[in-house]
Amino acid sequence: MSSAAQVAANIENASHSTGPRTEEGKARSSQNAIKHGLTSNKRLLLPDEDEEEFRRFEAELKHTYMPLNYIEAELVDDIISIQWRRKRATALEARTLSAENPDFKALNNISLIANRLKREFSATHAELMKLQVDREKTLEKTLEAAATLRRADLILKRPTDLAANGFVFSIAEIDEYIRHKDALDAAHRTIAMASGHRVAA
C-alpha cells in the first residue's frame, strides 16, 4: 500500500506531465484513445458526438425491442452501447482511410474491435430474443389458464375471482382475450371451410 508521502509525490509528478512528446508516444496515445472510445462503457457519449443524435438512436432501439422488465431493459442498454460504438468504429475507419497517410495499424485495431462488437451484438440480441420469446410463451399459457377459469364461471353463472387463483389480470382483460381468441378461431374455421370448398370444386 502506498504511503501518504508516495501518494502526494505521485500527484505532484502527474501535475507536471504534459503527455507524450515523441511521435511514437503520440501515436501510442492516439491508439489508446481509439481503443477506449470503442471498448469503454463508462462514457458512452464522447465530447465530439451529437447528444441529440444519440438520444434519437437510443429511443429507436428501445422502441424496436420494447423491454418489459429489468433484465430486458439491461440487455437493451447493452445493445445500445454496442451499436453506438459500432457506428463510432465505422466513422473512425472512414476518418483513418481519408487521412493523407492512413495509419494502417490503427485501421487494423479498429477492424478487430468492430468485429468483436459485432459478435457481442449477435450474442446479446440472441439472449434478449430468447428471453422475450420465453416471456411471451409464459404469458400466453397464463392468459389461457385464466380464460379457461373465466369461461367455466360464465357457464356456471358464478363470479370470477382471478386474484384468488393467482392471476394478476383484470376480468376486462381476460374477457377481451377471450373475445380476440374466439374471433381468430372463427376466422381460421372460415378460411379452412373456404379452402375445402375450393378443393372440392
C-alpha positions as CSV (number, residue, x, y, z in Angstrom):
1,M,0.0,0.0,0.0
2,S,1.3,3.5,-0.9
3,S,2.2,5.8,2.0
4,A,0.7,9.3,2.2
5,A,4.1,10.7,1.1
6,Q,4.2,8.4,-2.0
7,V,0.6,9.3,-3.0
8,A,1.5,13.0,-2.6
9,A,4.6,12.5,-4.8
10,N,2.6,10.7,-7.5
11,I,0.0,13.5,-7.6
12,E,2.8,16.1,-7.8
13,N,4.5,14.2,-10.6
14,A,1.3,13.8,-12.5
15,S,0.6,17.5,-12.3
16,H,3.8,18.2,-14.3
17,S,3.0,15.7,-17.1
18,T,2.4,17.2,-20.5
19,G,1.6,13.9,-22.2
20,P,3.6,12.1,-24.9
21,R,6.2,14.2,-26.6
22,T,7.7,11.8,-29.3
23,E,5.9,10.8,-32.4
24,E,5.9,7.2,-31.2
25,G,4.4,8.3,-27.9
26,K,1.8,10.4,-29.6
27,A,0.8,7.5,-31.9
28,R,0.5,5.2,-28.9
29,S,-1.7,7.7,-27.1
30,S,-3.8,8.0,-30.2
31,Q,-4.2,4.3,-30.3
32,N,-5.3,4.3,-26.7
33,A,-7.9,7.0,-27.4
34,I,-9.3,5.0,-30.3
35,K,-9.3,1.8,-28.2
36,H,-11.0,3.4,-25.2
37,G,-13.5,5.1,-27.3
38,L,-14.7,1.8,-28.8
39,T,-14.4,-0.5,-25.8
40,S,-15.3,1.5,-22.7
41,N,-18.9,1.6,-21.4
42,K,-18.1,4.2,-18.8
43,R,-18.6,7.2,-21.0
44,L,-20.8,6.2,-23.9
45,L,-21.1,9.6,-25.5
46,L,-17.8,11.2,-26.4
47,P,-17.3,15.0,-26.2
48,D,-17.4,15.4,-30.0
49,E,-20.5,13.4,-30.5
50,D,-24.0,14.7,-31.0
51,E,-26.1,14.0,-27.9
52,E,-29.4,14.7,-29.7
53,E,-28.4,12.1,-32.4
54,F,-27.6,9.6,-29.6
55,R,-30.9,10.2,-27.9
56,R,-32.8,9.5,-31.1
57,F,-30.7,6.4,-31.7
58,E,-31.4,5.2,-28.1
59,A,-35.1,5.9,-28.4
60,E,-35.3,4.0,-31.7
61,L,-33.7,0.9,-30.3
62,K,-35.8,1.0,-27.1
63,H,-38.9,1.2,-29.3
64,T,-37.6,-1.7,-31.5
65,Y,-37.0,-4.1,-28.6
66,M,-39.7,-2.8,-26.2
67,P,-38.3,-4.2,-23.0
68,L,-40.9,-5.1,-20.3
69,N,-38.8,-5.9,-17.3
70,Y,-35.4,-5.0,-15.7
71,I,-33.4,-7.8,-17.3
72,E,-34.7,-7.0,-20.8
73,A,-34.0,-3.3,-20.2
74,E,-30.4,-4.1,-19.1
75,L,-29.9,-6.1,-22.3
76,V,-31.3,-3.3,-24.5
77,D,-29.0,-0.9,-22.8
78,D,-26.1,-3.2,-23.7
79,I,-27.3,-3.3,-27.3
80,I,-27.5,0.5,-27.4
81,S,-23.9,0.7,-26.2
82,I,-22.6,-1.9,-28.6
83,Q,-24.4,-0.5,-31.6
84,W,-23.4,3.1,-30.9
85,R,-19.7,2.0,-30.6
86,R,-20.1,0.1,-33.9
87,K,-21.3,3.4,-35.5
88,R,-18.3,5.1,-34.0
89,A,-15.9,2.4,-35.4
90,T,-17.4,3.0,-38.9
91,A,-16.7,6.7,-38.6
92,L,-13.2,6.1,-37.3
93,E,-12.5,3.8,-40.2
94,A,-13.6,6.4,-42.7
95,R,-11.6,9.1,-40.9
96,T,-8.5,7.0,-40.9
97,L,-8.8,6.0,-44.5
98,S,-9.3,9.6,-45.6
99,A,-6.1,10.7,-44.0
100,E,-3.2,11.8,-46.2
101,N,-1.1,9.0,-44.7
102,P,-3.5,6.4,-43.4
103,D,-2.5,4.6,-40.2
104,F,-3.0,1.0,-41.2
105,K,-2.1,-0.3,-37.7
106,A,-4.9,1.9,-36.3
107,L,-7.2,0.7,-39.0
108,N,-6.4,-2.9,-38.2
109,N,-7.1,-2.3,-34.5
110,I,-10.4,-0.6,-35.3
111,S,-11.4,-3.5,-37.5
112,L,-10.6,-6.1,-34.8
113,I,-12.7,-4.2,-32.2
114,A,-15.5,-3.7,-34.7
115,N,-15.6,-7.4,-35.3
116,R,-15.7,-8.1,-31.6
117,L,-18.5,-5.6,-31.2
118,K,-20.5,-7.4,-33.9
119,R,-20.1,-10.7,-32.1
120,E,-21.2,-9.1,-28.8
121,F,-24.3,-7.7,-30.5
122,S,-25.2,-11.0,-32.0
123,A,-24.9,-12.8,-28.6
124,T,-26.8,-10.1,-26.7
125,H,-29.5,-9.9,-29.3
126,A,-30.0,-13.6,-29.3
127,E,-30.1,-13.6,-25.5
128,L,-32.7,-10.9,-25.5
129,M,-34.8,-12.6,-28.2
130,K,-34.9,-15.8,-26.2
131,L,-36.0,-14.1,-23.0
132,Q,-38.8,-12.2,-24.8
133,V,-40.0,-15.4,-26.6
134,D,-40.0,-17.3,-23.3
135,R,-41.8,-14.4,-21.6
136,E,-44.5,-14.4,-24.4
137,K,-45.0,-18.1,-24.1
138,T,-45.4,-17.9,-20.4
139,L,-47.8,-15.0,-20.7
140,E,-49.9,-16.9,-23.3
141,K,-50.1,-20.0,-21.1
142,T,-51.2,-17.9,-18.1
143,L,-53.8,-16.0,-20.2
144,E,-55.2,-19.3,-21.5
145,A,-55.5,-20.7,-17.9
146,A,-57.2,-17.5,-16.7
147,A,-59.5,-17.7,-19.8
148,T,-60.4,-21.3,-19.0
149,L,-61.4,-20.3,-15.5
150,R,-63.5,-17.4,-16.8
151,R,-65.3,-19.5,-19.4
152,A,-66.2,-22.0,-16.7
153,D,-67.5,-19.3,-14.4
154,L,-69.6,-17.8,-17.2
155,I,-71.1,-21.2,-18.0
156,L,-71.9,-21.8,-14.3
157,K,-73.1,-18.2,-13.9
158,R,-70.8,-17.5,-11.0
159,P,-68.5,-14.6,-10.2
160,T,-64.9,-14.9,-11.3
161,D,-62.1,-14.2,-8.7
162,L,-58.9,-14.2,-10.7
163,A,-56.8,-12.9,-7.9
164,A,-57.8,-15.7,-5.6
165,N,-56.4,-18.1,-8.2
166,G,-53.1,-16.3,-8.5
167,F,-53.8,-14.3,-11.6
168,V,-52.9,-10.6,-12.0
169,F,-55.2,-9.8,-14.9
170,S,-58.5,-7.9,-14.7
171,I,-61.7,-9.6,-15.7
172,A,-62.0,-7.0,-18.5
173,E,-58.5,-8.0,-19.9
174,I,-59.5,-11.7,-19.8
175,D,-62.8,-11.0,-21.5
176,E,-61.0,-9.1,-24.2
177,Y,-58.5,-12.0,-24.6
178,I,-61.4,-14.5,-24.9
179,R,-63.2,-12.2,-27.5
180,H,-60.0,-11.9,-29.5
181,K,-59.2,-15.6,-29.4
182,D,-62.7,-16.6,-30.4
183,A,-62.7,-14.2,-33.3
184,L,-59.4,-15.6,-34.5
185,D,-60.7,-19.2,-34.2
186,A,-63.8,-18.3,-36.1
187,A,-61.7,-16.7,-38.9
188,H,-59.5,-19.8,-39.1
189,R,-62.6,-22.0,-39.4
190,T,-64.0,-19.8,-42.2
191,I,-60.7,-19.9,-44.1
192,A,-60.5,-23.7,-43.7
193,M,-64.1,-24.2,-44.9
194,A,-63.5,-21.9,-47.9
195,S,-60.3,-23.8,-48.8
196,G,-62.1,-27.1,-48.5
197,H,-64.9,-25.9,-50.8
198,R,-62.3,-24.7,-53.4
199,V,-60.6,-28.1,-53.3
200,A,-63.9,-30.0,-53.6
201,A,-65.0,-27.8,-56.6
